[in-house]
Amino acid sequence: METMNVERAGLAFGFTGALLYVGCALLMMMAGSAGTVKLFNSLLHGLDVSGIARMEVPLGESLLGLVGTFLMGWLTGACIALIYNMGTTKAGGTA
């Protein structure tokens, strides 16, 4: 069984999360308030987000969210790789 590179897995998860974050922000800008509420109401299986959806998000807050999303993704990917590697074979032994 091959091991996973912890740093590369972290980067893959981090960049994927950041890409999803930017995609969501762009989608909200294009869809407007009504479209955003309709999309998230359908994704969240009956929860009504109309009371909590906020369309005017300051740039600094968005950048902080983007960095936070990347860091959480990086930590998730690194943890998955570390846990996966704990189950791989060591120097000819068995897992």
MODELLER restraints for C-alpha pairs under 7 A, 6 or more apart:
rsr = mdl.restraints
at = mdl.atoms
rsr.add(forms.Gaussian(group=physical.xy_distance, feature=features.Distance(at['CA:1:A'], at['CA:88:A']), mean=5.66, stdev=0.5))
rsr.add(forms.Gaussian(group=physical.xy_distance, feature=features.Distance(at['CA:1:A'], at['CA:89:A']), mean=6.49, stdev=0.5))
rsr.add(forms.Gaussian(group=physical.xy_distance, feature=features.Distance(at['CA:2:A'], at['CA:88:A']), mean=6.84, stdev=0.5))
rsr.add(forms.Gaussian(group=physical.xy_distance, feature=features.Distance(at['CA:3:A'], at['CA:85:A']), mean=5.31, stdev=0.5))
rsr.add(forms.Gaussian(group=physical.xy_distance, feature=features.Distance(at['CA:3:A'], at['CA:88:A']), mean=6.48, stdev=0.5))
rsr.add(forms.Gaussian(group=physical.xy_distance, feature=features.Distance(at['CA:4:A'], at['CA:81:A']), mean=5.48, stdev=0.5))
rsr.add(forms.Gaussian(group=physical.xy_distance, feature=features.Distance(at['CA:4:A'], at['CA:85:A']), mean=6.37, stdev=0.5))
rsr.add(forms.Gaussian(group=physical.xy_distance, feature=features.Distance(at['CA:5:A'], at['CA:81:A']), mean=6.78, stdev=0.5))
rsr.add(forms.Gaussian(group=physical.xy_distance, feature=features.Distance(at['CA:6:A'], at['CA:78:A']), mean=4.91, stdev=0.5))
rsr.add(forms.Gaussian(group=physical.xy_distance, feature=features.Distance(at['CA:6:A'], at['CA:81:A']), mean=5.22, stdev=0.5))
rsr.add(forms.Gaussian(group=physical.xy_distance, feature=features.Distance(at['CA:6:A'], at['CA:82:A']), mean=6.38, stdev=0.5))
rsr.add(forms.Gaussian(group=physical.xy_distance, feature=features.Distance(at['CA:7:A'], at['CA:78:A']), mean=6.40, stdev=0.5))
rsr.add(forms.Gaussian(group=physical.xy_distance, feature=features.Distance(at['CA:9:A'], at['CA:77:A']), mean=5.01, stdev=0.5))
rsr.add(forms.Gaussian(group=physical.xy_distance, feature=features.Distance(at['CA:9:A'], at['CA:78:A']), mean=5.85, stdev=0.5))
rsr.add(forms.Gaussian(group=physical.xy_distance, feature=features.Distance(at['CA:9:A'], at['CA:81:A']), mean=6.42, stdev=0.5))
rsr.add(forms.Gaussian(group=physical.xy_distance, feature=features.Distance(at['CA:10:A'], at['CA:73:A']), mean=6.76, stdev=0.5))
rsr.add(forms.Gaussian(group=physical.xy_distance, feature=features.Distance(at['CA:10:A'], at['CA:74:A']), mean=3.94, stdev=0.5))
rsr.add(forms.Gaussian(group=physical.xy_distance, feature=features.Distance(at['CA:10:A'], at['CA:75:A']), mean=6.16, stdev=0.5))
rsr.add(forms.Gaussian(group=physical.xy_distance, feature=features.Distance(at['CA:10:A'], at['CA:76:A']), mean=6.82, stdev=0.5))
rsr.add(forms.Gaussian(group=physical.xy_distance, feature=features.Distance(at['CA:10:A'], at['CA:77:A']), mean=4.11, stdev=0.5))
rsr.add(forms.Gaussian(group=physical.xy_distance, feature=features.Distance(at['CA:10:A'], at['CA:78:A']), mean=4.53, stdev=0.5))
rsr.add(forms.Gaussian(group=physical.xy_distance, feature=features.Distance(at['CA:11:A'], at['CA:74:A']), mean=5.62, stdev=0.5))
rsr.add(forms.Gaussian(group=physical.xy_distance, feature=features.Distance(at['CA:13:A'], at['CA:73:A']), mean=4.87, stdev=0.5))
rsr.add(forms.Gaussian(group=physical.xy_distance, feature=features.Distance(at['CA:13:A'], at['CA:74:A']), mean=5.55, stdev=0.5))
rsr.add(forms.Gaussian(group=physical.xy_distance, feature=features.Distance(at['CA:13:A'], at['CA:77:A']), mean=5.21, stdev=0.5))
rsr.add(forms.Gaussian(group=physical.xy_distance, feature=features.Distance(at['CA:14:A'], at['CA:70:A']), mean=4.25, stdev=0.5))
rsr.add(forms.Gaussian(group=physical.xy_distance, feature=features.Distance(at['CA:14:A'], at['CA:71:A']), mean=6.24, stdev=0.5))
rsr.add(forms.Gaussian(group=physical.xy_distance, feature=features.Distance(at['CA:14:A'], at['CA:72:A']), mean=7.00, stdev=0.5))
rsr.add(forms.Gaussian(group=physical.xy_distance, feature=features.Distance(at['CA:14:A'], at['CA:73:A']), mean=4.03, stdev=0.5))
rsr.add(forms.Gaussian(group=physical.xy_distance, feature=features.Distance(at['CA:14:A'], at['CA:74:A']), mean=4.32, stdev=0.5))
rsr.add(forms.Gaussian(group=physical.xy_distance, feature=features.Distance(at['CA:15:A'], at['CA:70:A']), mean=6.20, stdev=0.5))
rsr.add(forms.Gaussian(group=physical.xy_distance, feature=features.Distance(at['CA:17:A'], at['CA:69:A']), mean=5.99, stdev=0.5))
rsr.add(forms.Gaussian(group=physical.xy_distance, feature=features.Distance(at['CA:17:A'], at['CA:70:A']), mean=5.86, stdev=0.5))
rsr.add(forms.Gaussian(group=physical.xy_distance, feature=features.Distance(at['CA:17:A'], at['CA:73:A']), mean=5.81, stdev=0.5))
rsr.add(forms.Gaussian(group=physical.xy_distance, feature=features.Distance(at['CA:18:A'], at['CA:66:A']), mean=5.88, stdev=0.5))
rsr.add(forms.Gaussian(group=physical.xy_distance, feature=features.Distance(at['CA:18:A'], at['CA:69:A']), mean=6.01, stdev=0.5))
rsr.add(forms.Gaussian(group=physical.xy_distance, feature=features.Distance(at['CA:18:A'], at['CA:70:A']), mean=5.29, stdev=0.5))
rsr.add(forms.Gaussian(group=physical.xy_distance, feature=features.Distance(at['CA:21:A'], at['CA:66:A']), mean=6.45, stdev=0.5))
rsr.add(forms.Gaussian(group=physical.xy_distance, feature=features.Distance(at['CA:28:A'], at['CA:36:A']), mean=5.59, stdev=0.5))
rsr.add(forms.Gaussian(group=physical.xy_distance, feature=features.Distance(at['CA:33:A'], at['CA:55:A']), mean=6.51, stdev=0.5))
rsr.add(forms.Gaussian(group=physical.xy_distance, feature=features.Distance(at['CA:37:A'], at['CA:49:A']), mean=6.09, stdev=0.5))
rsr.add(forms.Gaussian(group=physical.xy_distance, feature=features.Distance(at['CA:37:A'], at['CA:50:A']), mean=5.68, stdev=0.5))
rsr.add(forms.Gaussian(group=physical.xy_distance, feature=features.Distance(at['CA:37:A'], at['CA:53:A']), mean=6.91, stdev=0.5))
rsr.add(forms.Gaussian(group=physical.xy_distance, feature=features.Distance(at['CA:40:A'], at['CA:49:A']), mean=6.90, stdev=0.5))
rsr.add(forms.Gaussian(group=physical.xy_distance, feature=features.Distance(at['CA:41:A'], at['CA:47:A']), mean=5.72, stdev=0.5))
rsr.add(forms.Gaussian(group=physical.xy_distance, feature=features.Distance(at['CA:41:A'], at['CA:48:A']), mean=5.49, stdev=0.5))
rsr.add(forms.Gaussian(group=physical.xy_distance, feature=features.Distance(at['CA:41:A'], at['CA:49:A']), mean=6.14, stdev=0.5))
rsr.add(forms.Gaussian(group=physical.xy_distance, feature=features.Distance(at['CA:87:A'], at['CA:95:A']), mean=5.55, stdev=0.5))
rsr.add(forms.Gaussian(group=physical.xy_distance, feature=features.Distance(at['CA:88:A'], at['CA:95:A']), mean=5.53, stdev=0.5))
rsr.add(forms.Gaussian(group=physical.xy_distance, feature=features.Distance(at['CA:89:A'], at['CA:95:A']), mean=4.84, stdev=0.5))
